[in-house]
Amino acid sequence: MRPLRQLGELALLDWIRKRAGGEKGAGGKNLLVGIGDDAAAFRLTPGKAALATSDMMVEGVHFDTRYYTPYQLGFKIVSVNASDIYAMGGVPRLALFTLAAPPETETGFIKKIFEGVLAALGLYGARLAGGDLSASHSGLVLDMTVIGEADGVIKRSGARVGDGVFVTGPLGDSACGLALLKEMAEPVAVEKGASARDKLKRLSRKWRSSLQWETVKPLVVRHLMPVAKRPPGRVLTAMLDISDGLLLDVSRLCKESGVGVRIYEDKIPVSGPMRRAAETLGLDPLALAKTGGEDYELLYTAPQGQKRKNMGKNKGGILIGEVIPAGRYMVDAAGKMKRFKAQGYEHFGK
């Protein structure tokens, strides 16, 4: 397979244009001019709010190519953007994708990235409308802007005292999946000169008695190819997606809404595979669920008339707490209440 420096930008762009033009999606009906012109042109649906979001994935910061296939990278960059659109109460329609890659990168690798992008856009009913290609001398960079629309925008700032706090699914799976990927990538102590096959066999033996592939697979997939969650069909007062960890993201919601929150530790959903894998790795499942990040579940507030004893699944979400006038508190299984800090992934943190 030829490297990009031999194929050239125009040939790659022509391939992308043909592939994207053949993709069907709900965004196509509003797309007037797509790939190949100076800008995309599209029609906004009357009576709907336009939404726009952008996310970037940088090699060495957001991903390690030892763990990801190029298809998975393309799929994920779409999902993280679609999740932001859903978190505003909208649906994704169009996408602009920018890719920077070293000139020596094989064209097959790049084409697999675009195949992942187009597959994910098809899943969410959106269409690739344009973007940019560039050379990079410091690894891969993937950047995407998604245009969406909504009947009514749901912001982070609408939570009200007395609302319930919900999540759409289990937390910590992605963080545990990443921990598993790192463990599998670490060299195993074997004889000098041992092959990669020998290392893999030794690692398999290390886990065989306690951790099977059926447990590992959903966690690894959750990290590599997350699927964005659609908002539940009920009246919501505030919402955002959980990309940087429950404690950090619920703190953002509280700050924007000017309220406090009380979260019940024993109501935070944790999947069986995540619990088993975390314990095998010597990690705390609940800590992963609180601060892990990249789950792309939705965190939202909504009116609720249930007492705490009736907390549970409710119209697409799991009730984990309630909005209070001030303060951020975690209540453990024994009923002890303690303040928590905004812990999670921060891009410019130490």
C-alpha positions in Angstrom: 0.0 0.0 0.0 1.4 3.4 -1.0 2.1 6.1 1.6 0.2 9.4 1.5 3.2 11.2 0.0 2.9 9.1 -3.1 -0.9 9.1 -3.4 -1.3 12.8 -3.0 -4.1 15.0 -1.5 -6.2 15.3 -4.6 -6.4 11.5 -5.2 -7.3 10.9 -1.5 -9.9 13.7 -1.7 -11.5 12.2 -4.8 -11.7 8.8 -3.0 -13.3 10.4 0.1 -15.8 12.4 -2.1 -17.0 9.3 -3.9 -17.4 7.3 -0.6 -19.2 10.1 1.2 -21.4 10.9 -1.7 -22.7 7.3 -1.6 -23.6 7.4 2.0 -27.3 7.8 2.9 -28.3 9.8 5.9 -31.0 12.1 7.2 -28.6 15.1 6.8 -28.6 14.6 3.1 -31.9 16.2 2.5 -30.6 19.5 3.9 -27.2 19.4 2.2 -27.1 21.7 -0.9 -23.3 21.6 -1.6 -21.0 19.0 -0.2 -17.4 17.9 -0.6 -15.5 19.4 -3.5 -16.4 23.1 -3.2 -14.9 25.9 -1.0 -17.6 25.4 1.6 -20.5 23.2 2.4 -24.0 24.7 1.9 -27.0 23.4 3.8 -30.6 24.4 4.5 -31.7 24.8 8.1 -35.1 23.3 9.0 -37.7 26.0 9.8 -38.7 26.1 13.4 -35.7 24.1 14.7 -32.6 25.4 16.6 -29.3 24.8 14.9 -26.6 23.1 17.0 -22.8 23.0 16.3 -20.1 21.2 18.2 -16.4 20.3 17.7 -14.1 17.7 19.2 -10.5 16.9 18.5 -8.5 13.7 19.1 -4.7 14.0 19.2 -2.3 11.1 19.1 -0.5 10.8 22.3 -3.1 12.8 24.2 -6.4 11.2 23.4 -5.4 7.9 21.9 -2.5 5.5 21.4 -2.4 3.7 18.1 -1.2 0.5 19.9 -4.8 0.1 21.1 -6.9 1.5 18.2 -7.5 0.3 14.7 -7.9 3.2 12.2 -11.6 2.2 11.8 -12.2 2.6 15.5 -10.5 6.0 15.5 -12.9 7.2 12.8 -15.9 5.7 14.5 -15.0 7.3 17.9 -14.5 10.8 16.6 -18.0 10.8 15.3 -19.5 9.3 18.4 -18.0 11.9 20.8 -19.4 14.7 18.7 -22.8 13.0 18.2 -23.0 12.6 22.0 -22.6 16.4 22.4 -25.5 17.0 20.0 -27.7 14.5 21.8 -26.8 16.1 25.1 -28.3 19.4 23.9 -31.6 17.6 23.0 -30.8 17.5 19.3 -29.9 15.1 16.5 -26.8 15.2 14.3 -27.2 16.1 10.6 -23.9 17.1 9.0 -20.2 16.7 9.7 -17.0 18.4 8.7 -13.9 16.2 9.3 -10.3 17.4 9.4 -7.4 14.9 9.4 -3.7 15.6 9.7 -1.4 12.7 9.2 2.4 12.1 8.7 3.2 11.9 4.9 4.6 8.3 5.4 1.2 7.0 6.7 -0.1 4.2 4.5 -3.2 5.2 2.4 -5.0 2.0 3.6 -4.7 3.2 7.2 -6.3 6.6 6.3 -9.0 5.0 4.2 -10.0 2.8 7.2 -10.3 5.9 9.3 -12.8 7.4 6.8 -14.7 4.1 6.6 -15.1 4.3 10.4 -16.3 7.9 10.1 -18.8 7.1 7.4 -20.1 4.0 9.3 -20.7 6.0 12.5 -22.3 8.9 10.6 -24.7 6.3 9.0 -25.5 5.0 12.4 -26.5 8.5 13.7 -28.3 9.5 10.5 -25.8 12.2 9.5 -23.7 12.9 6.4 -20.1 14.0 5.8 -20.3 17.5 4.2 -16.6 18.5 4.0 -13.5 19.1 6.0 -9.7 19.4 5.4 -6.6 17.3 4.9 -3.1 18.2 6.1 0.3 16.8 6.7 1.5 16.4 10.3 5.0 16.0 11.7 3.9 15.0 15.2 1.4 12.2 14.8 -2.3 11.9 13.8 -4.8 14.6 14.6 -8.6 14.0 14.0 -10.9 17.0 14.3 -14.7 17.0 13.6 -17.4 19.6 13.7 -21.0 18.3 13.7 -24.1 20.3 12.8 -27.3 19.3 14.4 -30.8 20.5 15.0 -33.3 20.4 17.9 -36.9 21.2 18.5 -35.9 22.7 21.8 -32.4 23.2 23.3 -31.6 21.5 26.6 -28.8 23.3 28.5 -26.8 22.6 31.6 -28.3 25.5 33.4 -31.9 24.4 33.8 -31.7 22.1 36.9 -34.2 23.0 39.6 -34.2 22.1 43.3 -36.2 18.9 43.8 -35.4 17.5 40.3 -34.1 14.0 40.2 -30.5 13.3 38.8 -30.4 10.6 36.2 -27.9 8.7 34.1 -28.7 6.7 31.0 -26.5 3.7 31.8 -23.6 2.1 33.7 -20.5 4.1 34.3 -16.8 3.3 34.4 -16.8 0.7 31.6 -14.7 2.8 29.3 -12.0 3.6 32.0 -11.8 0.0 32.9 -11.5 -0.9 29.2 -8.6 1.5 28.9 -6.9 0.0 31.9 -7.3 -3.5 30.3 -5.8 -2.2 27.1 -2.8 -0.8 28.9 -2.3 -4.0 30.8 -2.4 -6.0 27.6 0.1 -3.7 26.0 2.6 -3.8 28.8 5.6 -6.2 28.4 5.3 -9.4 30.3 8.2 -10.7 32.3 9.5 -13.6 30.1 12.8 -14.9 29.0 15.1 -12.5 27.1 14.3 -12.5 23.4 10.8 -13.9 23.8 8.4 -13.2 20.9 5.3 -11.2 21.0 3.4 -14.5 20.8 5.1 -15.8 23.9 4.2 -12.6 25.8 0.6 -12.8 24.8 0.4 -16.5 25.9 1.9 -15.5 29.3 -0.5 -12.7 29.7 -3.4 -15.0 28.8 -2.3 -17.5 31.5 -2.2 -14.7 34.0 -5.9 -14.0 33.5 -7.3 -17.3 32.5 -8.5 -18.4 35.9 -10.3 -15.2 36.8 -11.0 -13.1 33.7 -12.4 -14.4 30.4 -12.6 -12.6 27.0 -16.4 -12.5 27.4 -15.8 -10.1 30.3 -13.1 -8.1 28.7 -14.6 -7.5 25.3 -17.6 -5.2 26.2 -15.3 -3.0 28.2 -12.6 -2.7 25.6 -15.3 -2.0 22.9 -16.9 0.6 25.1 -13.6 2.5 25.2 -12.6 2.0 21.5 -16.0 2.4 19.9 -18.5 4.2 22.2 -22.0 4.6 20.9 -23.6 7.9 21.8 -26.9 7.7 23.8 -30.1 9.4 22.6 -32.0 11.5 25.1 -34.8 9.8 26.9 -38.3 10.6 25.9 -39.4 12.8 28.9 -39.4 16.4 30.1 -35.8 17.3 31.0 -34.6 20.4 32.8 -30.8 20.1 32.2 -28.4 17.7 30.5 -24.8 17.0 29.5 -22.9 13.9 28.4 -20.5 12.2 30.8 -17.2 12.5 28.9 -14.8 13.5 31.8 -16.3 11.5 34.7 -19.5 11.7 36.8 -18.1 13.8 39.6 -16.6 16.4 37.3 -19.5 16.6 34.9 -22.2 16.7 37.6 -20.2 19.5 39.2 -20.3 21.4 35.9 -24.1 21.0 35.8 -24.4 22.3 39.3 -22.2 25.3 38.6 -24.2 26.3 35.5 -27.5 25.8 37.2 -26.5 27.5 40.4 -27.6 24.5 42.5 -26.2 21.7 44.6 -26.6 17.9 44.4 -26.9 14.8 46.5 -25.8 11.6 44.9 -26.4 8.1 46.4 -23.3 6.0 46.0 -25.2 2.7 46.0 -27.4 3.9 43.1 -24.5 4.7 40.7 -24.8 1.9 38.0 -21.9 -0.4 37.6 -21.9 -3.3 35.1 -21.0 -6.8 36.1 -18.1 -7.1 33.6 -16.6 -3.9 34.9 -16.8 -4.9 38.5 -15.2 -8.3 37.8 -12.4 -6.8 35.6 -11.7 -3.9 38.0 -11.3 -6.3 40.9 -9.0 -8.5 38.9 -6.8 -5.5 38.1 -6.8 -4.3 41.7 -8.9 -1.3 40.9 -11.9 0.2 42.7 -15.0 -0.2 40.5 -16.9 2.6 42.2 -13.9 5.0 41.8 -13.9 4.2 38.1 -17.6 4.9 37.9 -17.2 8.2 39.6 -14.2 9.6 37.8 -13.4 7.4 34.8 -14.7 9.4 31.9 -15.4 8.6 28.3 -18.6 6.7 29.0 -20.7 9.1 26.9 -23.8 8.3 28.9 -26.1 11.2 29.4 -26.5 12.9 32.8 -29.7 14.8 33.2 -32.1 16.3 35.6 -35.9 15.9 35.4 -38.9 16.3 37.7 -39.5 13.3 39.9 -42.1 12.5 42.4 -40.5 9.3 43.8 -39.0 8.9 47.2 -35.5 7.6 47.4 -36.6 4.0 48.2 -38.2 3.9 44.7 -35.1 5.0 42.9 -34.3 3.0 39.9 -34.9 2.8 36.1 -37.3 5.5 35.0 -38.1 6.2 31.4 -34.7 5.7 29.9 -32.6 6.7 32.9 -31.4 5.5 36.3 -32.2 7.8 39.2 -29.0 8.4 41.3 -29.7 11.5 43.3 -31.5 14.8 43.6 -30.9 18.5 43.1 -30.6 20.5 46.3 -30.2 24.2 47.0 -26.4 24.2 47.5 -23.4 21.9 48.1 -22.3 18.7 46.4 -22.6 15.6 48.5 -22.1 11.8 48.2 -24.2 9.5 50.4 -22.7 6.1 51.1 -24.6 2.9 51.7 -24.7 3.5 55.4 -26.3 6.9 54.9 -23.2 9.0 55.7 -23.1 12.2 53.7 -19.8 13.7 52.6 -18.9 16.6 50.3 -17.1 15.6 47.0 -14.9 17.5 44.7 -15.0 17.9 40.9 -12.7 15.0 40.1 -12.3 13.6 36.6 -10.3 14.1 33.4 -9.1 17.7 32.8 -7.2 18.5 29.6 -4.8 20.9 31.2 -4.7 19.3 34.6 -1.5 18.2 36.3 
